[in-house]
Amino acid sequence: MVRQNITYQQQHLYHLSHQPSGEENSLWLVFHGYGQLGNFFLRKFSALFHPTTLIAAPEGLNRFYLKGFSGRVGANWMTKHERENDMANANNYLNALMKNLRQQLPLLQSIHVLGFSQGAATMSRWICQAGLDLDKVVFWGGAPAHDLDPNLLQKTLANCRVIAALGEEDPFLKTENFQVQMKQLTVPGIAQLQIKYYPGGHELETGLLKEIFLM
């Protein structure tokens, strides 16, 4: 057997808190976790919708039925199968999305990103190659990807406000993988790290979410 790759044009969706007016000065990109969809994830931010803040929810490129062969559908950002291609495709999609949003936001002053669970790893991979001037980077129930260049990650986060939002009852935080990946945020080069705990498990918590948005 011979393996070959092909490059082709692809269409993919994303969801916004509102139709851009051009008056927005702040942009949030929020990355959902494994098995979620962008539109349902975006609803969790509805209490924070505001005319001057645009919230954009990209969606993982891979979709699947959550149970069996029908019913509810979820998305993921990558699996171990063809992971390098999945990561490259996700970065290309997110770069195109960011370019599109910039064109619609002439008054944009600040860019923030939030990654939940698996979305935190995808977010970290993307920002490390995107060259953005970021204000806040939020790791919610997730950590940077394990395979990032440590120097590149530190350089990317050096001038950002970095926030880790951790649920006191989140079982994921007790795993060895998470503990190892979180150590990437505690090195001296990332001086602006804030760790915030909330009562609850592997989920967004509205009170802390609002606090972070207003910081």
Residue frames as a rotation matrix with the C-alpha (Angstrom) as fourth column:
MET 1
0.573 0.820 0.000 0.00
0.820 -0.573 0.000 0.00
0.000 0.000 -1.000 0.00
VAL 2
-0.576 -0.706 0.412 1.11
0.713 -0.680 -0.169 3.55
0.399 0.196 0.896 -0.75
ARG 3
0.208 0.603 -0.770 0.05
0.852 -0.499 -0.160 6.46
-0.480 -0.623 -0.618 1.43
GLN 4
-0.629 -0.346 0.696 -0.51
0.645 -0.732 0.219 9.87
0.433 0.587 0.684 -0.18
ASN 5
-0.276 0.531 -0.801 -1.97
0.599 -0.557 -0.576 13.19
-0.752 -0.638 -0.164 1.00
ILE 6
-0.298 0.250 0.921 -4.01
0.824 -0.420 0.380 15.71
0.482 0.872 -0.081 -0.97
THR 7
-0.762 0.068 -0.644 -4.66
0.332 -0.813 -0.478 19.39
-0.556 -0.578 0.597 -0.28
TYR 8
-0.456 0.695 0.556 -8.06
0.701 -0.104 0.705 20.82
0.548 0.711 -0.440 -1.19
GLN 9
-0.750 0.264 0.607 -10.35
-0.403 -0.910 -0.102 23.69
0.525 -0.321 0.788 -0.30
GLN 10
-0.512 0.562 -0.650 -12.68
0.742 0.670 -0.004 22.97
0.433 -0.484 -0.760 2.62
GLN 11
-0.215 0.536 0.816 -15.57
-0.330 -0.827 0.456 24.84
0.919 -0.171 0.355 4.23
HIS 12
-0.420 0.094 -0.903 -16.15
0.781 0.544 -0.307 24.85
0.462 -0.834 -0.302 7.97
LEU 13
0.419 0.749 0.513 -18.41
0.319 -0.650 0.689 26.82
0.850 -0.125 -0.512 10.29
TYR 14
-0.808 -0.447 -0.384 -18.02
0.507 -0.196 -0.839 28.90
0.300 -0.873 0.385 13.44
HIS 15
0.272 0.957 -0.105 -20.49
0.839 -0.181 0.514 30.66
0.472 -0.228 -0.851 15.73
LEU 16
-0.729 -0.480 0.488 -20.66
0.262 -0.854 -0.449 34.26
0.632 -0.199 0.749 16.96
SER 17
-0.657 0.465 -0.593 -22.38
0.617 -0.120 -0.778 35.94
-0.433 -0.877 -0.208 19.87
HIS 18
0.418 0.790 -0.449 -23.86
0.221 -0.567 -0.793 38.48
-0.881 0.233 -0.412 17.44
GLN 19
0.603 -0.171 0.779 -23.49
0.784 -0.051 -0.618 39.82
0.145 0.984 0.103 13.94
PRO 20
-0.343 -0.814 -0.468 -20.39
0.855 -0.477 0.203 42.07
-0.389 -0.330 0.860 13.96
SER 21
0.766 0.635 -0.105 -21.25
0.572 -0.746 -0.341 45.77
-0.295 0.201 -0.934 13.72
GLY 22
0.226 -0.777 0.588 -17.71
0.605 -0.361 -0.709 47.07
0.763 0.516 0.389 13.37
GLU 23
0.444 0.016 0.896 -18.00
-0.499 -0.826 0.262 48.85
0.744 -0.564 -0.359 16.71
GLU 24
0.963 -0.065 -0.263 -16.54
0.234 0.686 0.689 45.98
0.136 -0.725 0.676 18.77
ASN 25
0.443 -0.860 0.255 -13.25
-0.772 -0.510 -0.378 46.65
0.455 -0.029 -0.890 20.53
SER 26
-0.318 -0.512 0.798 -12.79
-0.838 0.545 0.015 43.26
-0.442 -0.664 -0.603 22.20
LEU 27
0.283 0.341 -0.897 -12.71
-0.744 0.668 0.020 39.72
0.606 0.661 0.443 20.80
TRP 28
-0.112 -0.253 0.961 -12.88
-0.765 0.640 0.079 36.41
-0.634 -0.726 -0.265 22.66
LEU 29
-0.040 0.094 -0.995 -12.22
-0.712 0.696 0.094 33.08
0.701 0.712 0.039 20.94
VAL 30
-0.026 0.146 0.989 -13.57
-0.905 0.416 -0.086 30.21
-0.424 -0.897 0.121 23.02
PHE 31
-0.447 -0.318 -0.836 -12.58
-0.704 0.702 0.109 26.59
0.553 0.637 -0.538 22.30
HIS 32
0.550 0.781 0.297 -14.96
-0.814 0.422 0.399 23.79
0.186 -0.461 0.868 23.28
GLY 33
-0.295 -0.619 0.728 -13.99
-0.771 0.604 0.201 20.45
-0.564 -0.503 -0.655 24.78
TYR 34
-0.977 -0.160 -0.142 -14.23
-0.212 0.810 0.546 16.89
0.028 0.564 -0.826 23.49
GLY 35
-0.667 0.744 0.037 -17.68
0.744 0.664 0.080 15.86
0.035 0.081 -0.996 22.27
GLN 36
-0.072 0.643 -0.762 -19.14
0.382 -0.688 -0.617 19.37
-0.921 -0.335 -0.196 22.30
LEU 37
0.082 0.132 0.988 -20.32
0.977 -0.207 -0.053 21.63
0.197 0.969 -0.145 19.47
GLY 38
-0.798 -0.562 0.216 -19.47
0.532 -0.827 -0.184 25.27
0.282 -0.032 0.959 19.00
ASN 39
-0.327 0.734 0.595 -23.01
-0.168 -0.664 0.728 26.63
0.930 0.138 0.341 19.12
PHE 40
0.659 0.570 -0.490 -23.93
0.345 0.350 0.871 24.82
0.668 -0.743 0.034 22.35
PHE 41
-0.101 -0.779 -0.619 -20.62
0.991 -0.022 -0.134 25.83
0.091 -0.627 0.774 23.93
LEU 42
-0.756 -0.191 0.627 -21.22
0.285 -0.957 0.053 29.45
0.590 0.218 0.778 23.00
ARG 43
0.267 0.948 0.173 -24.55
0.115 -0.209 0.971 29.42
0.957 -0.239 -0.165 24.84
LYS 44
0.362 -0.190 -0.913 -22.64
0.910 0.287 0.300 29.02
0.205 -0.939 0.277 28.10
PHE 45
-0.705 -0.673 -0.223 -21.32
0.696 -0.717 -0.037 32.56
-0.135 -0.181 0.974 27.56
SER 46
-0.116 0.738 0.665 -24.70
0.756 -0.368 0.541 34.15
0.644 0.566 -0.515 26.82
ALA 47
0.693 0.373 -0.617 -24.76
0.709 -0.507 0.490 36.14
-0.130 -0.777 -0.616 30.08
LEU 48
-0.050 -0.830 -0.555 -21.60
0.444 -0.516 0.732 37.89
-0.894 -0.210 0.395 28.85
PHE 49
-0.087 0.072 0.994 -22.85
0.989 -0.115 0.095 38.91
0.122 0.991 -0.061 25.41
HIS 50
0.208 0.081 -0.975 -22.26
0.375 -0.927 0.003 42.63
-0.904 -0.366 -0.223 24.87
PRO 51
0.952 0.281 0.124 -22.35
0.212 -0.312 -0.926 44.89
-0.221 0.908 -0.356 21.78
THR 52
0.636 -0.758 -0.145 -18.68
-0.767 -0.600 -0.229 45.90
0.087 0.257 -0.962 22.14
THR 53
-0.368 -0.732 0.574 -17.40
-0.723 0.613 0.319 42.37
-0.585 -0.297 -0.754 22.77
LEU 54
0.395 0.432 -0.811 -17.59
-0.845 0.517 -0.137 39.71
0.360 0.739 0.569 20.08
ILE 55
-0.104 -0.367 0.925 -17.37
-0.639 0.737 0.221 36.10
-0.763 -0.568 -0.311 21.25
ALA 56
0.209 0.078 -0.975 -16.45
-0.920 0.352 -0.169 33.56
0.330 0.933 0.145 18.59
ALA 57
0.206 -0.080 0.975 -16.72
-0.543 0.820 0.182 29.80
-0.814 -0.567 0.126 19.05
PRO 58
-0.297 -0.349 -0.889 -14.81
-0.921 0.352 0.169 27.74
0.254 0.869 -0.426 16.48
GLU 59
0.665 0.576 0.475 -15.72
-0.661 0.750 0.016 24.08
-0.347 -0.325 0.880 16.16
GLY 60
-0.234 -0.774 0.588 -13.55
-0.361 0.631 0.687 20.97
-0.903 -0.052 -0.427 16.01
LEU 61
-0.355 0.007 -0.935 -13.11
-0.931 -0.087 0.353 19.63
-0.079 0.996 0.037 12.48
ASN 62
-0.851 0.016 -0.524 -14.04
-0.103 0.975 0.196 16.06
0.515 0.221 -0.829 13.38
ARG 63
-0.221 0.857 0.465 -17.66
-0.974 -0.214 -0.067 15.16
0.042 -0.468 0.883 14.20
PHE 64
-0.832 -0.027 -0.554 -19.17
-0.055 0.998 0.034 11.92
0.551 0.059 -0.832 15.44
TYR 65
0.329 0.944 -0.026 -22.30
-0.219 0.103 0.970 10.46
0.918 -0.314 0.241 17.05
LEU 66
-0.215 -0.425 0.880 -21.92
-0.920 -0.215 -0.328 10.55
0.329 -0.879 -0.344 20.82
LYS 67
-0.346 0.156 0.925 -23.75
-0.486 0.814 -0.318 7.23
-0.803 -0.559 -0.206 21.22
GLY 68
0.093 0.422 0.902 -24.16
0.425 0.802 -0.419 4.57
-0.900 0.423 -0.105 18.59
PHE 69
-0.664 -0.321 0.675 -25.02
0.715 -0.010 0.699 5.46
-0.218 0.947 0.236 15.00
SER 70
-0.092 0.651 0.753 -27.56
0.533 -0.607 0.589 8.26
0.841 0.456 -0.292 15.44
GLY 71
0.608 0.425 -0.671 -28.73
0.793 -0.273 0.545 10.93
0.049 -0.863 -0.503 17.83
ARG 72
0.910 -0.228 -0.347 -26.63
-0.079 -0.916 0.394 13.69
-0.407 -0.331 -0.851 19.35
VAL 73
0.615 -0.729 0.300 -23.49
0.575 0.154 -0.803 14.76
0.539 0.667 0.514 17.53
GLY 74
0.768 -0.479 -0.425 -20.27
0.118 -0.547 0.829 16.06
-0.629 -0.687 -0.364 19.08
ALA 75
0.817 -0.575 0.043 -16.97
-0.085 -0.194 -0.977 17.29
0.570 0.795 -0.208 17.70
ASN 76
0.692 -0.684 -0.229 -13.34
0.428 0.134 0.894 16.89
-0.581 -0.717 0.385 18.65
TRP 77
0.674 -0.503 -0.541 -10.16
-0.621 -0.782 -0.047 18.66
-0.399 0.367 -0.840 17.67
MET 78
-0.054 -0.709 -0.703 -7.99
-0.854 0.398 -0.336 15.60
0.518 0.582 -0.627 17.13
THR 79
0.943 0.126 0.309 -7.36
-0.273 0.824 0.497 11.97
-0.191 -0.553 0.811 18.02
LYS 80
0.123 -0.955 0.270 -4.16
-0.273 0.228 0.934 9.95
-0.954 -0.189 -0.233 17.96
HIS 81
0.109 -0.026 0.994 -4.98
0.807 0.586 -0.073 8.82
-0.580 0.810 0.085 14.38
GLU 82
0.036 -0.203 0.979 -3.47
0.865 -0.485 -0.132 11.21
0.501 0.851 0.158 11.81
ARG 83
0.481 0.218 -0.849 -2.86
0.785 -0.540 0.305 13.67
-0.392 -0.813 -0.431 14.63
GLU 84
-0.541 -0.763 -0.354 -0.26
0.491 -0.628 0.604 15.75
-0.683 0.153 0.714 12.77
ASN 85
-0.752 0.345 0.561 -2.66
0.488 -0.280 0.827 16.38
0.442 0.896 0.042 9.89
ASP 86
0.300 0.921 -0.249 -5.48
0.861 -0.148 0.487 17.18
0.412 -0.360 -0.837 12.30
MET 87
0.178 -0.301 -0.937 -3.34
0.705 -0.625 0.335 19.72
-0.687 -0.720 0.101 14.13
ALA 88
-0.849 -0.527 0.018 -2.21
0.366 -0.564 0.740 21.36
-0.381 0.635 0.672 10.90
ASN 89
-0.466 0.759 0.455 -5.77
0.620 -0.087 0.780 21.49
0.631 0.645 -0.430 9.55
ALA 90
0.435 0.623 -0.650 -7.04
0.901 -0.298 0.317 23.00
0.004 -0.723 -0.690 12.82
ASN 91
-0.225 -0.603 -0.765 -4.36
0.529 -0.735 0.424 25.70
-0.818 -0.309 0.485 12.74
ASN 92
-0.923 -0.092 0.374 -5.14
0.380 -0.365 0.850 26.54
0.059 0.926 0.372 9.10
TYR 93
-0.033 0.994 0.101 -8.85
0.787 -0.037 0.616 26.79
0.617 0.100 -0.781 9.91
LEU 94
0.464 0.207 -0.861 -8.24
0.820 -0.469 0.329 28.99
-0.336 -0.858 -0.387 12.97
ASN 95
-0.613 -0.714 -0.339 -5.82
0.463 -0.672 0.578 31.24
-0.640 0.197 0.742 11.08
ALA 96
-0.752 0.409 0.517 -8.42
0.449 -0.256 0.856 31.75
0.483 0.876 0.009 8.35
LEU 97
0.297 0.889 -0.349 -11.09
0.874 -0.106 0.475 32.42
0.385 -0.446 -0.808 10.99
MET 98
0.096 -0.333 -0.938 -8.93
0.720 -0.628 0.297 35.02
-0.688 -0.704 0.179 12.72
LYS 99
-0.897 -0.426 0.119 -8.17
0.370 -0.576 0.728 36.75
-0.242 0.697 0.675 9.43
ASN 100
-0.373 0.851 0.369 -11.89
0.610 -0.074 0.789 36.87
0.699 0.519 -0.492 8.64
LEU 101
0.447 0.567 -0.692 -12.77
0.894 -0.255 0.368 38.30
0.032 -0.783 -0.621 12.05
ARG 102
-0.370 -0.666 -0.648 -10.08
0.623 -0.695 0.359 40.98
-0.690 -0.271 0.672 11.90
GLN 103
-0.877 0.045 0.478 -11.55
0.410 -0.447 0.795 42.22
0.249 0.894 0.373 8.63
GLN 104
0.041 0.992 0.119 -14.91
0.584 -0.120 0.803 42.70
0.811 0.036 -0.584 10.36
LEU 105
0.697 0.159 -0.699 -13.53
0.713 -0.253 0.654 44.42
-0.073 -0.954 -0.289 13.48
PRO 106
0.282 -0.629 0.724 -11.75
0.470 -0.567 -0.676 47.66
0.836 0.531 0.135 12.49
LEU 107
0.365 -0.087 0.927 -11.80
-0.618 -0.767 0.171 49.02
0.697 -0.635 -0.334 16.07
LEU 108
0.810 -0.008 -0.587 -10.42
0.303 0.862 0.406 45.87
0.503 -0.507 0.701 17.69
GLN 109
0.386 -0.657 0.647 -8.15
-0.759 -0.625 -0.182 46.65
0.524 -0.421 -0.740 20.66
SER 110
-0.355 -0.499 0.791 -7.88
-0.882 0.458 -0.107 43.40
-0.309 -0.735 -0.603 22.66
ILE 111
0.166 0.312 -0.935 -7.91
-0.601 0.784 0.155 39.69
0.782 0.536 0.318 21.86
HIS 112
-0.239 -0.141 0.961 -8.57
-0.910 0.377 -0.171 37.01
-0.339 -0.915 -0.218 24.48
VAL 113
-0.185 0.180 -0.966 -8.72
-0.535 0.806 0.253 33.22
0.824 0.563 -0.053 24.20
LEU 114
-0.097 0.209 0.973 -10.26
-0.918 0.359 -0.169 30.55
-0.384 -0.910 0.157 26.41
GLY 115
-0.326 -0.046 -0.944 -9.80
-0.575 0.802 0.160 26.82
0.750 0.595 -0.288 25.98
PHE 116
0.262 0.507 0.821 -11.91
-0.943 0.317 0.105 24.29
-0.207 -0.801 0.561 27.84
SER 117
0.571 -0.020 0.821 -10.62
-0.165 0.976 0.139 20.74
-0.804 -0.215 0.554 28.39
GLN 118
0.164 -0.525 0.835 -9.37
0.836 0.524 0.165 19.37
-0.524 0.671 0.525 25.03
GLY 119
0.783 0.215 0.583 -9.89
0.537 -0.707 -0.460 22.83
0.313 0.674 -0.669 23.59
ALA 120
0.831 -0.534 -0.159 -7.10
-0.265 -0.631 0.729 24.16
-0.490 -0.564 -0.665 25.83
ALA 121
0.003 -0.857 0.516 -4.53
0.370 0.480 0.795 22.01
-0.929 0.189 0.318 24.03
THR 122
0.188 0.144 0.972 -5.78
0.982 -0.036 -0.184 23.09
0.008 0.989 -0.149 20.60
MET 123
0.977 0.196 0.079 -5.82
0.189 -0.978 0.083 26.72
0.093 -0.067 -0.993 21.72
SER 124
0.543 -0.830 -0.131 -2.23
-0.161 -0.256 0.953 26.51
-0.824 -0.496 -0.272 22.95
ARG 125
-0.139 -0.586 0.799 -0.99
0.748 0.467 0.472 24.95
-0.649 0.663 0.373 19.71
TRP 126
0.455 0.405 0.793 -2.73
0.862 -0.423 -0.279 27.60
0.223 0.810 -0.542 17.67
ILE 127
0.997 -0.026 -0.070 -1.58
-0.006 -0.963 0.270 30.68
-0.075 -0.269 -0.960 19.58
CYS 128
0.324 -0.944 0.058 2.02
0.125 0.104 0.987 29.44
-0.938 -0.312 0.152 19.52
GLN 129
-0.468 -0.516 0.717 2.06
0.772 0.156 0.616 29.75
-0.430 0.842 0.325 15.74
ALA 130
0.403 0.799 0.446 -0.46
0.915 -0.367 -0.169 32.57
0.029 0.476 -0.879 15.18
GLY 131
-0.613 -0.754 0.235 1.73
0.738 -0.653 -0.168 35.50
0.281 0.070 0.957 16.23
LEU 132
0.323 0.841 0.433 -1.11
0.496 -0.540 0.680 37.34
0.806 -0.005 -0.592 17.99
ASP 133
-0.790 -0.406 0.460 -0.84
-0.145 -0.605 -0.783 40.10
0.596 -0.685 0.419 20.56
LEU 134
-0.007 0.831 -0.556 -3.04
0.470 0.493 0.732 38.54
0.883 -0.256 -0.394 23.23
ASP 135
-0.068 0.088 0.994 -4.42
-0.714 -0.700 0.013 40.07
0.697 -0.709 0.111 26.41
LYS 136
-0.018 0.135 0.991 -5.78
-0.884 0.462 -0.079 37.06
-0.468 -0.877 0.111 28.36
VAL 137
-0.322 -0.080 -0.943 -5.19
-0.557 0.822 0.121 33.35
0.766 0.564 -0.309 27.82
VAL 138
0.004 0.473 0.881 -7.47
-0.982 0.170 -0.087 31.13
-0.191 -0.865 0.464 29.89
PHE 139
-0.687 -0.182 -0.704 -6.91
-0.296 0.954 0.043 27.40
0.664 0.237 -0.709 30.44
TRP 140
-0.092 0.760 0.643 -10.20
-0.996 -0.067 -0.063 26.09
-0.005 -0.646 0.763 31.86
GLY 141
0.573 0.306 0.760 -10.08
-0.459 0.889 -0.012 22.49
-0.679 -0.342 0.650 33.05
GLY 142
0.895 -0.340 0.289 -7.27
0.439 0.553 -0.709 21.92
0.081 0.761 0.644 30.60
ALA 143
0.392 -0.864 -0.318 -3.58
0.071 -0.316 0.946 22.59
-0.917 -0.393 -0.062 30.05
PRO 144
0.193 -0.404 -0.894 -1.15
-0.914 -0.405 -0.014 23.39
-0.357 0.820 -0.447 27.23
ALA 145
0.895 0.083 -0.438 -0.48
-0.317 0.810 -0.494 20.63
0.313 0.581 0.751 24.74
HIS 146
0.789 -0.572 0.224 2.24
0.066 0.442 0.895 18.29
-0.611 -0.691 0.386 25.96
ASP 147
0.290 -0.691 0.662 4.28
0.894 0.442 0.070 18.49
-0.341 0.572 0.746 22.76
LEU 148
0.960 0.061 0.273 4.80
0.163 -0.915 -0.370 22.26
0.227 0.400 -0.888 22.54
ASP 149
-0.056 -0.989 0.133 8.27
0.595 -0.140 -0.791 23.78
0.802 0.035 0.597 22.38
PRO 150
0.266 0.201 -0.943 8.71
0.955 -0.186 0.230 25.14
-0.129 -0.962 -0.241 25.95
ASN 151
-0.672 -0.597 -0.437 10.61
0.523 -0.801 0.290 28.21
-0.524 -0.034 0.851 24.74
LEU 152
-0.808 0.441 0.391 7.95
0.203 -0.415 0.887 29.02
0.553 0.796 0.246 22.17
LEU 153
0.178 0.906 -0.383 5.18
0.766 0.117 0.632 28.63
0.618 -0.406 -0.674 24.75
GLN 154
0.008 -0.249 -0.969 6.98
0.877 -0.464 0.126 30.92
-0.481 -0.850 0.215 27.19
LYS 155
-0.927 -0.375 -0.024 7.56
0.304 -0.787 0.538 33.51
-0.220 0.491 0.843 24.47
THR 156
-0.501 0.813 0.295 3.90
0.384 -0.097 0.918 33.37
0.776 0.574 -0.263 23.43
LEU 157
0.453 0.772 -0.446 2.63
0.694 0.009 0.720 33.82
0.560 -0.636 -0.531 26.99
ALA 158
-0.461 -0.793 -0.397 5.32
0.859 -0.288 -0.423 36.18
0.221 -0.536 0.814 28.28
ASN 159
-0.994 0.048 0.100 3.22
-0.059 -0.991 -0.116 39.35
0.094 -0.121 0.988 27.91
CYS 160
-0.224 0.965 -0.137 -0.24
-0.107 0.115 0.988 37.84
0.969 0.236 0.077 28.44
ARG 161
-0.307 0.290 0.906 -2.36
-0.945 0.019 -0.326 37.51
-0.112 -0.957 0.268 31.52
VAL 162
-0.519 0.040 -0.854 -2.50
-0.295 0.929 0.223 33.72
0.802 0.368 -0.471 31.90
ILE 163
-0.198 0.583 0.788 -5.33
-0.976 -0.040 -0.216 32.24
-0.094 -0.812 0.576 33.94
ALA 164
-0.802 0.050 -0.595 -5.94
-0.050 0.988 0.150 28.62
0.595 0.149 -0.789 34.95
ALA 165
-0.130 0.851 0.509 -9.53
-0.974 -0.204 0.093 27.97
0.183 -0.484 0.856 36.07
LEU 166
-0.752 -0.301 -0.587 -9.72
-0.207 0.952 -0.224 24.72
0.626 -0.047 -0.778 38.01
GLY 167
0.331 0.939 0.098 -12.73
-0.539 0.103 0.836 22.96
0.774 -0.329 0.540 39.50
GLU 168
-0.254 -0.441 0.861 -12.25
-0.967 0.123 -0.222 21.75
-0.007 -0.889 -0.458 43.07
GLU 169
0.138 0.388 0.911 -14.11
-0.393 0.866 -0.309 18.53
-0.909 -0.316 0.272 42.21
ASP 170
0.622 0.044 -0.782 -12.77
-0.783 0.059 -0.620 18.03
0.019 0.997 0.071 38.70
PRO 171
0.739 -0.334 0.585 -11.42
0.033 0.885 0.464 14.45
-0.673 -0.323 0.665 38.45
PHE 172
0.840 -0.423 0.339 -9.48
0.411 0.092 -0.907 15.31
0.353 0.901 0.251 35.31
LEU 173
0.606 -0.613 0.507 -7.17
-0.591 -0.774 -0.230 17.56
0.533 -0.160 -0.831 37.32
LYS 174
0.540 -0.365 0.758 -5.94
-0.633 0.418 0.652 14.58
-0.555 -0.832 -0.005 39.34
THR 175
0.958 -0.173 0.230 -4.57
0.276 0.783 -0.557 12.71
-0.084 0.597 0.798 36.32
GLU 176
0.186 -0.976 -0.114 -0.83
0.569 0.012 0.822 12.44
-0.801 -0.218 0.558 35.85
ASN 177
-0.179 -0.229 0.957 -1.02
0.971 -0.200 0.134 13.83
0.161 0.953 0.258 32.31
PHE 178
0.695 0.512 0.505 -2.73
0.434 -0.858 0.273 16.99
0.573 0.029 -0.819 33.51
GLN 179
0.844 -0.406 -0.350 -0.25
0.224 -0.327 0.918 17.52
-0.487 -0.853 -0.185 36.32
VAL 180
-0.118 -0.936 0.331 2.69
0.780 0.119 0.614 17.22
-0.614 0.330 0.716 33.91
GLN 181
-0.099 0.132 0.986 1.15
0.887 -0.438 0.147 19.53
0.451 0.889 -0.074 31.32
MET 182
0.874 0.482 0.056 0.22
0.393 -0.771 0.502 22.17
0.285 -0.416 -0.863 33.92
LYS 183
0.389 -0.806 -0.446 3.88
0.621 -0.128 0.773 22.45
-0.681 -0.578 0.451 34.96
GLN 184
-0.240 -0.452 0.859 4.45
0.952 -0.284 0.117 24.21
0.191 0.845 0.499 31.65
LEU 185
0.422 0.510 0.750 2.61
0.372 -0.852 0.369 27.22
0.827 0.123 -0.549 33.08
THR 186
0.976 -0.012 -0.220 4.62
0.210 -0.246 0.946 27.45
-0.065 -0.969 -0.237 36.31
VAL 187
0.111 -0.982 0.152 8.03
0.989 0.095 -0.114 28.23
0.097 0.163 0.982 34.82
PRO 188
-0.242 -0.282 -0.929 9.63
0.594 -0.800 0.088 31.63
-0.767 -0.530 0.361 35.55
GLY 189
-0.960 -0.221 0.174 9.07
0.266 -0.506 0.821 32.87
-0.093 0.834 0.544 31.99
ILE 190
-0.233 0.945 0.230 5.30
0.392 -0.125 0.911 32.96
0.890 0.302 -0.342 32.54
ALA 191
-0.930 -0.336 -0.147 5.16
0.271 -0.358 -0.894 35.46
0.248 -0.871 0.424 35.36
GLN 192
-0.702 0.685 0.196 1.54
-0.701 -0.713 -0.020 36.55
0.125 -0.151 0.980 35.04
LEU 193
-0.540 0.500 -0.677 -0.10
0.157 0.850 0.502 33.20
0.827 0.165 -0.538 35.83
GLN 194
-0.513 0.495 0.701 -3.17
-0.859 -0.293 -0.420 33.33
-0.003 -0.818 0.576 38.08
ILE 195
-0.818 0.289 -0.498 -4.78
0.198 0.953 0.228 30.12
0.540 0.088 -0.837 39.32
LYS 196
-0.526 0.739 0.422 -8.45
-0.847 -0.502 -0.177 30.42
0.081 -0.450 0.889 40.23
TYR 197
-0.966 0.225 -0.127 -10.45
0.241 0.962 -0.129 27.62
0.093 -0.156 -0.983 41.84
TYR 198
-0.411 0.900 0.144 -14.22
-0.850 -0.436 0.295 27.26
0.329 -0.001 0.944 41.76
PRO 199
-0.461 0.325 0.825 -16.63
-0.442 0.722 -0.532 24.84
-0.769 -0.610 -0.190 43.44
GLY 200
0.649 0.713 -0.267 -17.60
-0.607 0.272 -0.747 22.24
-0.459 0.646 0.609 40.87
GLY 201
0.336 -0.451 0.827 -16.32
0.321 0.880 0.350 19.71
-0.886 0.148 0.440 38.41
HIS 202
-0.681 -0.639 0.356 -15.31
0.484 -0.029 0.875 19.58
-0.549 0.768 0.329 34.76
GLU 203
0.212 0.828 0.520 -17.56
0.969 -0.247 -0.001 22.41
0.127 0.504 -0.854 33.58
LEU 204
-0.571 -0.306 0.762 -17.72
0.293 -0.943 -0.159 26.16
0.767 0.132 0.628 33.17
GLU 205
-0.167 0.476 -0.863 -18.83
0.970 -0.076 -0.230 28.11
-0.175 -0.876 -0.450 36.23
THR 206
0.418 0.472 0.776 -20.76
0.748 -0.663 0.001 31.29
0.515 0.581 -0.630 35.48
GLY 207
0.959 -0.007 -0.283 -19.53
0.191 -0.722 0.665 33.39
-0.209 -0.692 -0.691 38.39
LEU 208
0.118 -0.991 -0.066 -15.83
0.292 -0.029 0.956 32.83
-0.949 -0.132 0.286 37.70
LEU 209
-0.137 -0.106 0.985 -16.40
0.986 0.076 0.146 33.15
-0.090 0.991 0.094 33.97
LYS 210
0.765 0.490 0.418 -17.87
0.520 -0.853 0.047 36.62
0.380 0.181 -0.907 34.46
GLU 211
0.774 -0.535 -0.340 -15.02
0.061 -0.471 0.880 37.59
-0.631 -0.702 -0.332 36.79
ILE 212
-0.157 -0.888 0.433 -12.42
0.620 0.252 0.743 36.57
-0.769 0.385 0.511 34.21
PHE 213
0.113 0.268 0.957 -14.19
0.962 -0.270 -0.038 38.42
0.248 0.925 -0.288 31.40
LEU 214
0.898 0.345 0.272 -14.25
0.273 -0.923 0.271 41.62
0.345 -0.170 -0.923 33.45
MET 215
0.486 -0.787 -0.380 -10.62
0.628 0.013 0.778 41.42
-0.607 -0.617 0.501 34.60
